[in-house]
Amino acid sequence: MDAAQAPAPQPTTAPPQTREVDALRLQQQLLMDTLQLGVLVLDSNDTIVQNNSSIQSLYGLAPAKLDGKKLQDTDFFLRTPELARHLLSTRVQNQPARFQIKTRVGEEDRMLELTIRPMLGEGGVRTGSLIYCDNVTVQEKLQVTIEELESTSEELQSANEELETTNEELQSTNEELETTNEELQSTNEELETTNEELQSLNEELETTNQELEERGKELDQLNSIYSQTLEKIRMPVMLVAQDRRILFWNTMALRMFGFKSRPPVNFTLEQLPLPEALRRLLIRRHRAVLVSQKPIVFRNQTLDGKNSAVDIHFSTVAEEDRSVRVLITFGPAADAGVRAEPKLHRS
C-alpha cells in the first residue's frame, strides 16, 4: 500500500478516568477560589501544587501563577519573614503552627493570621504542608474595642461611686466650713495678740543673738589660749575625747610619735604606733580615768622597749558643754632623774 492510500490519523481522547480527575480538580479549585481564606498546598519539597486567588489579594499582590513554584521564590514568602521558622518547626514536630503578622496593603494596616498544618501519609510520613491565611484585622480591632469598652464601663462605674461619695463629703465639708469660718474669726483675734507678742520676742532674740556672737568670740579666744597653753608644756601632751579620738597634739607629742604633720581628725588611740600591749593599756587607763574622774599615773613605761622610760599621766578636763576629755602627758620617769625628751623609735 502506498502513502496516498494510508488512513487519516484519528484524534486522541483522554481516558474517562483522567477526565473525571480533571473535573474533580476543577471543582476543587472553584471551591477554593470562593474561600476568603488564602490557601497554599505544598508538596514535601515546598513546591506549590495548588493555591487560590485569596492568598494574593490578602497581601495586596498582583495575580500570578504560583503552581509549580518553590515557596521560597514567591512574593508571598518574602512578605512573611516568620514563615520559614514556623514551617521548620512543623517539620520537626509534625504539629500545626499558628502566628500573626502585620502587613501594610496600600493605605491599610492588616493583621493576618497564618496556620501551617503538616499533611501526613501512611505511616505518618510527611507528604506536604497546608498553609491558610485569614484577615483578622477587624476581629483584632473589635477585640481591642470590646476591652476598651469594658475598661471604660468599669471606670465610669467607679467614677459614679466616687461622685456619690464626693457629694456626701461636700455636704459635710460645707458644714465644716461654716464652723471653720467662725473659728477663723476667733483665731484672727488671737493672731493679732500673738503678733504683738512675737514682735516683742523678736526684739529679745536680737539681743540674745548679739550676746551669743560675743560669747562665740570669747570661746574662740579661750580655745586659742587653751591650745597655746598646751603647746607651751615642755612634755608631749595629747587631749583625747571620750570616744578615744585625739583632739589635740602639741609639737613634742607629734615629734615623739614621728609625725611630720598632724594626723587626720578621726585619728584614735587604737591607731597610735605603739606595741599592742602598751596600746591596749592606754585604752584601759583612758576608760578608767573617765569612770573614776581621778588622775592616774602609769609609771616607768618605754614606748618601744628600747628608749628611756616615761611616766604616762592621765587626768580629766571638764568642758563648758559638760563633756569630759582626758589629758595624756608623757613625762620623764620619776625615779630616772633628768632624761632626754621621750621619743618613739621607728625602725
Secondary structure, 3 states (H helix, E strand, C coil): CCHHHCCCCCCCCCCHHHHHHHHHHHHHHHHHHCCCCEEEEEECCCEEEEECCHHHHHCCCCCCCCCCCEHHHCHHHHCCCCHHHHHHHHHHHCCCEEEEEEEEECCEEEEEEEEEEEEECHHHCEEEEEEEEEECHHHHHHHHHHHHHHHHHHHHHHHHHHHHHHHHHHHHHHHHHHHHHHHHHHHHHHHHHHHHHHHHHHHHHHHHHHHHHHHHHHHHHHHHHHHHHHHHCCCCEEEECCCCEEEEECHHHHHHCCCCCCCCCCCEHHHCCCCHHHHHHHHHHHHHHHHHCCCEEEEEECCCCCCCCEEEEEEEEECCCCCEEEEEEEEECCCCCCCCCCCCCCC
